[in-house]
Amino acid sequence: MLRSPNRGFTLIELMIGIGVIGILLGLALPAFDRFLQNTKIRNAAELTISGLNLARAEALRRNSIVRFQLVSDLTASCTASGSSLSWVVSLSDPVGACNVAPSDTTAPRIIQKRSALDGTAGVVIATAGGNSIVYTGLGRATTAGGNITQIDLSTASGTCEHLDTVNGTRRCLRVLISTGGQARMCDPRVVDNTDPRYCI
């Protein structure tokens, strides 16, 4: 029985294969970049909601005032910020002491904190109503004013779909905080008011 010799690829076949792979990658990369940006926006929105929910739950559990504060960074020189995704949940105002380890006794008595660099690099936010929210022992937002009511999340590159429906490249999201203190994520692109993703 004769065995046929092993036949490899010719140089021309190899070059054609590499060319086809290059074309496919060139077509797929923009869609992959869009997918990554949208995933970062969603992760940032979910992390923000988890911080808000933690602050509210801790206020109820402790029957005490608990604060969710957006800050510039997690250093000793941190400032209140409406444009950074870094946040601190604490019993007192954490400004100027965001580097303190979580503790029930050491001021500002931080419960939890999260850096904007934790998986959400490149996501930008804009807030309405302030840069913090203070929950009472009943789990409601205080009525003193200055509480965050809305956080819009997008990326520095690209346009949000709801701002430019023809050329928009990013699926931007919004976090809404009700007067009662409940946080929920919504999609400004949705226009059907019966859709649960609709921003009221």
Order of alpha helices (4+ residues) and beta strands (2+ residues): alpha-beta-beta-beta-beta-beta-beta-beta-beta
